[in-house]
Amino acid sequence: MKAAVIESVGKAVVAEVPDPTPGPRDVVVEVAACGLCGTDLHILQGEFAPKLPIVPGHEFAGEVVGVGTQVTELSVGDRVAVDPSLYCYECRYCRTGHNNLCERWAAIGVTTAGGAAQYAVAPVANCVRLPEHVRTQDAALVEPLSCAVRGYDVLQSRLGAHVLIYGSGTMGLMMLELAKRTGAASVDVVDVNPARLETARRLGVSASAANPDELDRPQGWDLVVDATGNAAAIQDGLDRVAKAGTFLQFGVADYATRVTIDPYRIYNQEITITGSMAVLHSFERAAELFATGVLDPEIFISDRIPLERYPEALEQFASGVGRKIVVVP
């Protein structure tokens, strides 16, 4: 079969690889679409994936075309979205309900072959059947949405909060849509990319700007979300949290990123700083939300690029052009 392969640091190609073989409790999925994500860029840069080469792609959906000998929950022909998370279920964190912090954490498309291919293997337990009205080609959005749902689980957000989001890429826009649905009094967005900021305006932000100084909230925001991973944005956001407010590190920064905090202010103003790591008990809920139309795929997916052009798609994603880019085998 044909697949994208990150062969070494900085090098991605499309090549012929062996067809996948399912284990007893696995299914083989014919991939309909696979989304690109910042994690893929980190893998290309030599981070996250424990070894190369690897077939990337952890945001994918498709049709079941093969089942393992012990699979009864799904049948050939079922359409599914795939949760890429792989846990050991034995370590301290798994046993205390923090599976996303598993000591042996693994993921399809990061530690094992992923969905940037014609076919991919996934445990049957990781597959969520799609309702008839959901297009398989759109359901690659379920995985990033499940990360956003996890973010709001961490926040335990309250009604009437004033929210500031740094970044209006896919994840920033998803956090925007969820903020609107969790009772925010206002949702402001900051981004230096004019095209992405225009998309945020289409989705109904309260205010938007390239610089938060242009926004009128001198007392700060109850919730500040970084969806960029950019050090300058994170540093600025930390300074804009209101008293008793919360800062959520949601964007994926590289290992070397550093910012400065003010311990006295955190103490004196009871500011909470927290993070949200990937998916945790949120994939099924994200699939249900997606089925209700919480996201408009025509707005969120800007490019559908053939798998043969995967290296080009990665370059476009890295340049910040477009919104969610999916590759189509």
MILUM-559949 format. One record per residue (C-alpha): x, y, z; residue in three letters. Coordinates in nm, 4 decimals. Layout:
N
+----------+----------+----------+------+
|        u |        v |        w | type |
+----------+----------+----------+------+
|        X |        Y |        Z |  ALA |
...
+----------+----------+----------+------+
//
This chain:
329
+----------+----------+----------+------+
|        u |        v |        w | type |
+----------+----------+----------+------+
|   0.0000 |   0.0000 |   0.0000 |  MET |
|   0.0955 |   0.3645 |  -0.0349 |  LYS |
|   0.1806 |   0.5613 |   0.2792 |  ALA |
|   0.3516 |   0.8763 |   0.3965 |  ALA |
|   0.6708 |   0.7990 |   0.5858 |  VAL |
|   0.8795 |   1.0298 |   0.8006 |  ILE |
|   1.2089 |   0.8569 |   0.7291 |  GLU |
|   1.4435 |   1.0761 |   0.9294 |  SER |
|   1.4578 |   1.4204 |   1.0871 |  VAL |
|   1.3410 |   1.6700 |   0.8266 |  GLY |
|   1.2595 |   1.4103 |   0.5606 |  LYS |
|   0.9085 |   1.2936 |   0.4662 |  ALA |
|   0.8341 |   1.0815 |   0.1610 |  VAL |
|   0.5502 |   0.8790 |   0.0113 |  VAL |
|   0.6422 |   0.5153 |  -0.0379 |  ALA |
|   0.5090 |   0.1635 |  -0.0780 |  GLU |
|   0.4911 |  -0.0203 |   0.2557 |  VAL |
|   0.3485 |  -0.3613 |   0.3511 |  PRO |
|  -0.0267 |  -0.3878 |   0.3978 |  ASP |
|  -0.1227 |  -0.3917 |   0.7668 |  PRO |
|  -0.2285 |  -0.7120 |   0.9382 |  THR |
|  -0.4795 |  -0.6938 |   1.2252 |  PRO |
|  -0.4300 |  -0.8644 |   1.5572 |  GLY |
|  -0.7169 |  -1.0606 |   1.7142 |  PRO |
|  -0.8821 |  -0.7465 |   1.8598 |  ARG |
|  -0.7876 |  -0.5075 |   1.5774 |  ASP |
|  -0.9580 |  -0.3779 |   1.2679 |  VAL |
|  -0.8123 |  -0.2610 |   0.9388 |  VAL |
|  -0.9439 |   0.0785 |   0.8309 |  VAL |
|  -0.9382 |   0.2030 |   0.4740 |  GLU |
|  -0.8533 |   0.5660 |   0.5430 |  VAL |
|  -1.0880 |   0.8280 |   0.3983 |  ALA |
|  -0.9009 |   1.1309 |   0.5320 |  ALA |
|  -0.6156 |   1.2034 |   0.7715 |  CYS |
|  -0.5588 |   1.5434 |   0.9304 |  GLY |
|  -0.2235 |   1.7127 |   0.9737 |  LEU |
|  -0.1359 |   1.8406 |   1.3195 |  CYS |
|   0.1431 |   2.0222 |   1.4988 |  GLY |
|   0.2463 |   1.6865 |   1.6426 |  THR |
|   0.3379 |   1.5749 |   1.2899 |  ASP |
|   0.5744 |   1.8707 |   1.2607 |  LEU |
|   0.7309 |   1.7826 |   1.5959 |  HIS |
|   0.7861 |   1.4268 |   1.4698 |  ILE |
|   0.9448 |   1.5661 |   1.1533 |  LEU |
|   1.1742 |   1.7739 |   1.3753 |  GLN |
|   1.2817 |   1.4658 |   1.5703 |  GLY |
|   1.0555 |   1.5100 |   1.8734 |  GLU |
|   0.7764 |   1.2948 |   2.0210 |  PHE |
|   0.8164 |   0.9792 |   1.8098 |  ALA |
|   1.0516 |   0.7374 |   1.9893 |  PRO |
|   1.1988 |   0.6131 |   1.6631 |  LYS |
|   1.1973 |   0.6775 |   1.2909 |  LEU |
|   1.0910 |   0.5866 |   1.0297 |  PRO |
|   0.7215 |   0.6104 |   1.1151 |  ILE |
|   0.3985 |   0.6363 |   0.9186 |  VAL |
|   0.2414 |   0.9462 |   1.0793 |  PRO |
|  -0.1231 |   1.0411 |   1.1092 |  GLY |
|  -0.3196 |   1.0289 |   1.4341 |  HIS |
|  -0.6319 |   1.2136 |   1.3121 |  GLU |
|  -0.8145 |   0.9814 |   1.0761 |  PHE |
|  -1.1397 |   0.8153 |   0.9860 |  ALA |
|  -1.2400 |   0.5552 |   0.7332 |  GLY |
|  -1.4212 |   0.2332 |   0.6552 |  GLU |
|  -1.3544 |  -0.1016 |   0.8198 |  VAL |
|  -1.2264 |  -0.3452 |   0.5568 |  VAL |
|  -1.0879 |  -0.6182 |   0.7807 |  GLY |
|  -1.1438 |  -0.7471 |   1.1339 |  VAL |
|  -0.9418 |  -0.9595 |   1.3744 |  GLY |
|  -1.0523 |  -1.3046 |   1.4768 |  THR |
|  -1.1956 |  -1.1852 |   1.8099 |  GLN |
|  -1.3746 |  -0.8720 |   1.6869 |  VAL |
|  -1.7526 |  -0.8760 |   1.7208 |  THR |
|  -1.8298 |  -0.5060 |   1.7827 |  GLU |
|  -1.7648 |  -0.3898 |   1.4250 |  LEU |
|  -1.8128 |  -0.5373 |   1.0811 |  SER |
|  -1.6633 |  -0.4820 |   0.7385 |  VAL |
|  -1.8330 |  -0.1763 |   0.5913 |  GLY |
|  -1.8741 |   0.0163 |   0.9178 |  ASP |
|  -1.7446 |   0.3720 |   0.9047 |  ARG |
|  -1.5404 |   0.4827 |   1.2045 |  VAL |
|  -1.3363 |   0.7615 |   1.3582 |  ALA |
|  -1.0272 |   0.6368 |   1.5402 |  VAL |
|  -0.8954 |   0.7411 |   1.8808 |  ASP |
|  -0.5169 |   0.7091 |   1.8420 |  PRO |
|  -0.4416 |   0.6777 |   2.2149 |  SER |
|  -0.2764 |   0.3559 |   2.3324 |  LEU |
|  -0.2440 |   0.2970 |   2.7071 |  TYR |
|  -0.0949 |   0.0208 |   2.9202 |  CYS |
|  -0.3820 |   0.0245 |   3.1777 |  TYR |
|  -0.1321 |  -0.1022 |   3.4364 |  GLU |
|   0.0811 |   0.1916 |   3.5511 |  CYS |
|  -0.0013 |   0.4229 |   3.8401 |  ARG |
|  -0.1494 |   0.6891 |   3.6127 |  TYR |
|  -0.3722 |   0.4506 |   3.4208 |  CYS |
|  -0.4902 |   0.2936 |   3.7453 |  ARG |
|  -0.5839 |   0.6365 |   3.8846 |  THR |
|  -0.7752 |   0.7441 |   3.5735 |  GLY |
|  -0.5031 |   0.9567 |   3.4141 |  HIS |
|  -0.4492 |   0.7336 |   3.1122 |  ASN |
|  -0.3296 |   1.0230 |   2.8981 |  ASN |
|  -0.0275 |   1.0450 |   3.1316 |  LEU |
|   0.0454 |   0.6727 |   3.0978 |  CYS |
|   0.4051 |   0.5816 |   3.1757 |  GLU |
|   0.4037 |   0.3671 |   2.8600 |  ARG |
|   0.2024 |   0.6152 |   2.6561 |  TRP |
|   0.1821 |   0.5333 |   2.2885 |  ALA |
|  -0.0314 |   0.6447 |   1.9956 |  ALA |
|  -0.1228 |   0.5405 |   1.6455 |  ILE |
|   0.0714 |   0.7671 |   1.4120 |  GLY |
|   0.3334 |   0.8497 |   1.6759 |  VAL |
|   0.4724 |   0.5223 |   1.8087 |  THR |
|   0.3021 |   0.2847 |   1.5623 |  THR |
|   0.1996 |   0.3241 |   1.1981 |  ALA |
|  -0.0764 |   0.5803 |   1.1531 |  GLY |
|  -0.3445 |   0.6993 |   0.9191 |  GLY |
|  -0.1413 |   0.8882 |   0.6579 |  ALA |
|  -0.1783 |   0.5806 |   0.4414 |  ALA |
|  -0.4290 |   0.3867 |   0.2379 |  GLN |
|  -0.4906 |   0.1488 |   0.5293 |  TYR |
|  -0.4300 |   0.1606 |   0.9045 |  ALA |
|  -0.4714 |  -0.0821 |   1.1939 |  VAL |
|  -0.6472 |   0.0176 |   1.5157 |  ALA |
|  -0.7783 |  -0.1658 |   1.8218 |  PRO |
|  -1.1516 |  -0.2155 |   1.7936 |  VAL |
|  -1.1918 |  -0.0412 |   2.1307 |  ALA |
|  -1.0466 |   0.2756 |   1.9757 |  ASN |
|  -1.3032 |   0.2956 |   1.6978 |  CYS |
|  -1.6268 |   0.4930 |   1.7177 |  VAL |
|  -1.8932 |   0.4135 |   1.4600 |  ARG |
|  -2.0123 |   0.7165 |   1.2630 |  LEU |
|  -2.3821 |   0.7913 |   1.2117 |  PRO |
|  -2.5109 |   0.7893 |   0.8557 |  GLU |
|  -2.5336 |   1.1668 |   0.8189 |  HIS |
|  -2.1655 |   1.2272 |   0.9048 |  VAL |
|  -1.9319 |   1.2205 |   0.6066 |  ARG |
|  -1.6338 |   0.9940 |   0.6633 |  THR |
|  -1.4033 |   1.2455 |   0.4921 |  GLN |
|  -1.4961 |   1.5053 |   0.7553 |  ASP |
|  -1.4618 |   1.2817 |   1.0604 |  ALA |
|  -1.0844 |   1.3287 |   1.0828 |  ALA |
|  -1.1896 |   1.6370 |   1.2828 |  LEU |
|  -1.3187 |   1.4207 |   1.5688 |  VAL |
|  -0.9730 |   1.3564 |   1.7142 |  GLU |
|  -0.8668 |   1.7220 |   1.7494 |  PRO |
|  -1.2152 |   1.8014 |   1.8791 |  LEU |
|  -1.1670 |   1.5347 |   2.1472 |  SER |
|  -0.8503 |   1.7170 |   2.2578 |  CYS |
|  -1.0495 |   2.0400 |   2.2867 |  ALA |
|  -1.3193 |   1.8607 |   2.4871 |  VAL |
|  -1.0471 |   1.7348 |   2.7195 |  ARG |
|  -0.9275 |   2.0936 |   2.7586 |  GLY |
|  -1.2689 |   2.2028 |   2.8789 |  TYR |
|  -1.2836 |   1.9049 |   3.1135 |  ASP |
|  -0.9676 |   2.0361 |   3.2777 |  VAL |
|  -1.1103 |   2.3862 |   3.3040 |  LEU |
|  -1.4416 |   2.2930 |   3.4619 |  GLN |
|  -1.5490 |   2.6260 |   3.3138 |  SER |
|  -1.8179 |   2.8379 |   3.4719 |  ARG |
|  -2.0983 |   3.0333 |   3.3108 |  LEU |
|  -2.0379 |   3.3958 |   3.2246 |  GLY |
|  -1.6590 |   3.3783 |   3.1918 |  ALA |
|  -1.4628 |   3.6193 |   2.9728 |  HIS |
|  -1.2283 |   3.4177 |   2.7529 |  VAL |
|  -0.9166 |   3.5122 |   2.5574 |  LEU |
|  -0.7717 |   3.2642 |   2.3066 |  ILE |
|  -0.4269 |   3.3002 |   2.1527 |  TYR |
|  -0.4255 |   3.1470 |   1.8061 |  GLY |
|  -0.7030 |   3.0893 |   1.5536 |  SER |
|  -0.5720 |   2.7783 |   1.3880 |  GLY |
|  -0.7778 |   2.4610 |   1.4077 |  THR |
|  -0.7391 |   2.4134 |   1.7820 |  MET |
|  -0.7956 |   2.7777 |   1.8695 |  GLY |
|  -1.1118 |   2.7788 |   1.6603 |  LEU |
|  -1.2341 |   2.4601 |   1.8262 |  MET |
|  -1.1752 |   2.6130 |   2.1686 |  MET |
|  -1.3712 |   2.9149 |   2.0459 |  LEU |
|  -1.6666 |   2.7001 |   1.9434 |  GLU |
|  -1.6660 |   2.5139 |   2.2745 |  LEU |
|  -1.6328 |   2.8375 |   2.4732 |  ALA |
|  -1.9473 |   2.9682 |   2.3058 |  LYS |
|  -2.1288 |   2.6487 |   2.4031 |  ARG |
|  -2.0116 |   2.6448 |   2.7640 |  THR |
|  -2.1701 |   2.9779 |   2.8467 |  GLY |
|  -1.8872 |   3.2266 |   2.8002 |  ALA |
|  -1.9929 |   3.5896 |   2.8345 |  ALA |
|  -1.7356 |   3.6881 |   2.5720 |  SER |
|  -1.4696 |   3.5148 |   2.3623 |  VAL |
|  -1.1841 |   3.7232 |   2.2221 |  ASP |
|  -0.9177 |   3.5892 |   1.9861 |  VAL |
|  -0.5645 |   3.7088 |   1.9137 |  VAL |
|  -0.3663 |   3.6008 |   1.6079 |  ASP |
|  -0.1015 |   3.7570 |   1.3861 |  VAL |
|  -0.2328 |   3.5655 |   1.0823 |  ASN |
|  -0.4994 |   3.7863 |   0.9171 |  PRO |
|  -0.6609 |   3.5018 |   0.7220 |  ALA |
|  -0.7037 |   3.2848 |   1.0293 |  ARG |
|  -0.8318 |   3.5802 |   1.2293 |  LEU |
|  -1.0945 |   3.6382 |   0.9616 |  GLU |
|  -1.2137 |   3.2787 |   1.0086 |  THR |
|  -1.2505 |   3.3445 |   1.3812 |  ALA |
|  -1.4663 |   3.6446 |   1.2978 |  ARG |
|  -1.6820 |   3.4269 |   1.0707 |  ARG |
|  -1.7399 |   3.1942 |   1.3640 |  LEU |
|  -1.8562 |   3.4773 |   1.5873 |  GLY |
|  -1.5884 |   3.6095 |   1.8199 |  VAL |
|  -1.6722 |   3.8948 |   2.0525 |  SER |
|  -1.3556 |   4.0794 |   1.9491 |  ALA |
|  -1.0362 |   3.9975 |   1.7614 |  SER |
|  -0.6988 |   4.1580 |   1.7120 |  ALA |
|  -0.3385 |   4.0981 |   1.6152 |  ALA |
|  -0.2333 |   4.2474 |   1.9495 |  ASN |
|  -0.4263 |   4.2011 |   2.2759 |  PRO |
|  -0.3497 |   4.5626 |   2.3648 |  ASP |
|  -0.6160 |   4.6482 |   2.1079 |  GLU |
|  -0.8798 |   4.4654 |   2.3102 |  LEU |
|  -1.0739 |   4.6461 |   2.5808 |  ASP |
|  -1.0385 |   4.4398 |   2.8972 |  ARG |
|  -0.7834 |   4.6114 |   3.1215 |  PRO |
|  -0.8819 |   4.3969 |   3.4213 |  GLN |
|  -0.7871 |   4.0809 |   3.2295 |  GLY |
|  -0.9750 |   3.7672 |   3.1307 |  TRP |
|  -1.1198 |   3.4954 |   3.3518 |  ASP |
|  -0.9797 |   3.2317 |   3.1187 |  LEU |
|  -0.6785 |   3.2666 |   2.8909 |  VAL |
|  -0.6046 |   2.9817 |   2.6512 |  VAL |
|  -0.2828 |   2.9466 |   2.4581 |  ASP |
|  -0.3447 |   2.7457 |   2.1418 |  ALA |
|  -0.0148 |   2.8379 |   1.9753 |  THR |
|   0.2720 |   2.6866 |   2.1730 |  GLY |
|   0.4575 |   3.0095 |   2.0959 |  ASN |
|   0.6726 |   3.1433 |   2.3808 |  ALA |
|   0.5845 |   3.5093 |   2.3203 |  ALA |
|   0.2112 |   3.4344 |   2.3144 |  ALA |
|   0.2342 |   3.2232 |   2.6299 |  ILE |
|   0.4296 |   3.4920 |   2.8144 |  GLN |
|   0.1839 |   3.7613 |   2.7122 |  ASP |
|  -0.1156 |   3.5465 |   2.8030 |  GLY |
|   0.0118 |   3.4744 |   3.1520 |  LEU |
|   0.0139 |   3.8461 |   3.2197 |  ASP |
|  -0.3461 |   3.8933 |   3.1069 |  ARG |
|  -0.5222 |   3.6517 |   3.3427 |  VAL |
|  -0.7665 |   3.8298 |   3.5727 |  ALA |
|  -0.7692 |   3.7801 |   3.9483 |  LYS |
|  -0.8943 |   3.4308 |   4.0357 |  ALA |
|  -0.8580 |   3.3444 |   3.6668 |  GLY |
|  -0.7080 |   3.0479 |   3.4866 |  THR |
|  -0.4403 |   3.0077 |   3.2212 |  PHE |
|  -0.4621 |   2.6927 |   3.0090 |  LEU |
|  -0.1566 |   2.5742 |   2.8195 |  GLN |
|  -0.3286 |   2.3990 |   2.5331 |  PHE |
|  -0.0915 |   2.4574 |   2.2413 |  GLY |
|   0.2005 |   2.2184 |   2.2021 |  VAL |
|   0.5279 |   2.3995 |   2.2644 |  ALA |
|   0.8622 |   2.2465 |   2.1761 |  ASP |
|   1.0789 |   2.1052 |   2.4514 |  TYR |
|   1.3043 |   2.4119 |   2.4718 |  ALA |
|   1.0296 |   2.6732 |   2.5194 |  THR |
|   1.0608 |   2.8704 |   2.8428 |  ARG |
|   0.8576 |   3.1533 |   2.9977 |  VAL |
|   0.8729 |   3.3460 |   3.3243 |  THR |
|   0.6035 |   3.3387 |   3.5923 |  ILE |
|   0.5404 |   3.5750 |   3.8830 |  ASP |
|   0.4956 |   3.3516 |   4.1901 |  PRO |
|   0.3752 |   3.6359 |   4.4136 |  TYR |
|   0.1028 |   3.7346 |   4.1664 |  ARG |
|  -0.0083 |   3.3725 |   4.1344 |  ILE |
|  -0.0348 |   3.3519 |   4.5111 |  TYR |
|  -0.1805 |   3.6956 |   4.5742 |  ASN |
|  -0.4390 |   3.6857 |   4.2953 |  GLN |
|  -0.5174 |   3.3131 |   4.3192 |  GLU |
|  -0.4330 |   3.2463 |   3.9575 |  ILE |
|  -0.4458 |   2.8897 |   3.8280 |  THR |
|  -0.2028 |   2.7665 |   3.5614 |  ILE |
|  -0.2851 |   2.4293 |   3.4113 |  THR |
|  -0.2355 |   2.2153 |   3.1035 |  GLY |
|  -0.4319 |   1.9719 |   2.8925 |  SER |
|  -0.2611 |   1.6716 |   2.7373 |  MET |
|  -0.4237 |   1.5058 |   2.4363 |  ALA |
|  -0.7337 |   1.2891 |   2.4847 |  VAL |
|  -0.8857 |   1.1462 |   2.8020 |  LEU |
|  -1.2335 |   0.9905 |   2.8102 |  HIS |
|  -1.3379 |   1.2523 |   2.5556 |  SER |
|  -1.3311 |   1.0842 |   2.2150 |  PHE |
|  -1.6825 |   0.9426 |   2.2219 |  GLU |
|  -1.8252 |   1.2721 |   2.3464 |  ARG |
|  -1.6391 |   1.4573 |   2.0731 |  ALA |
|  -1.7861 |   1.2204 |   1.8133 |  ALA |
|  -2.1344 |   1.2863 |   1.9493 |  GLU |
|  -2.0777 |   1.6620 |   1.9482 |  LEU |
|  -1.9451 |   1.6431 |   1.5938 |  PHE |
|  -2.2559 |   1.4541 |   1.4859 |  ALA |
|  -2.4719 |   1.7385 |   1.6219 |  THR |
|  -2.2913 |   1.9903 |   1.4006 |  GLY |
|  -2.0803 |   2.1645 |   1.6646 |  VAL |
|  -1.8212 |   2.2231 |   1.3898 |  LEU |
|  -1.8745 |   2.3165 |   1.0253 |  ASP |
|  -1.6289 |   2.1000 |   0.8275 |  PRO |
|  -1.6471 |   2.3355 |   0.5313 |  GLU |
|  -1.5061 |   2.6120 |   0.7501 |  ILE |
|  -1.2589 |   2.4043 |   0.9483 |  PHE |
|  -1.1124 |   2.2017 |   0.6613 |  ILE |
|  -0.9436 |   2.4397 |   0.4196 |  SER |
|  -0.7501 |   2.1896 |   0.2055 |  ASP |
|  -0.8001 |   1.8294 |   0.1002 |  ARG |
|  -0.4702 |   1.7179 |  -0.0533 |  ILE |
|  -0.3923 |   1.3814 |  -0.2156 |  PRO |
|  -0.1730 |   1.1520 |  -0.0070 |  LEU |
|   0.0856 |   1.1564 |  -0.2868 |  GLU |
|   0.1529 |   1.5199 |  -0.1984 |  ARG |
|   0.2038 |   1.4614 |   0.1746 |  TYR |
|   0.5455 |   1.6343 |   0.1939 |  PRO |
|   0.3964 |   1.9373 |   0.0195 |  GLU |
|   0.0991 |   1.9315 |   0.2586 |  ALA |
|   0.3383 |   1.9311 |   0.5552 |  LEU |
|   0.5227 |   2.2306 |   0.4123 |  GLU |
|   0.1968 |   2.4194 |   0.3651 |  GLN |
|   0.0891 |   2.3383 |   0.7193 |  PHE |
|   0.4239 |   2.4518 |   0.8593 |  ALA |
|   0.3915 |   2.7823 |   0.6717 |  SER |
|   0.0597 |   2.8601 |   0.8402 |  GLY |
|  -0.1377 |   2.8713 |   0.5159 |  VAL |
|  -0.4929 |   2.7414 |   0.5535 |  GLY |
|  -0.6749 |   2.5902 |   0.8476 |  ARG |
|  -0.7106 |   2.2150 |   0.8921 |  LYS |
|  -0.5323 |   2.0333 |   0.6109 |  ILE |
|  -0.6295 |   1.6728 |   0.5465 |  VAL |
|  -0.4655 |   1.4255 |   0.3134 |  VAL |
|  -0.6870 |   1.1945 |   0.1134 |  VAL |
|  -0.5498 |   0.8527 |   0.0093 |  PRO |
+----------+----------+----------+------+
//
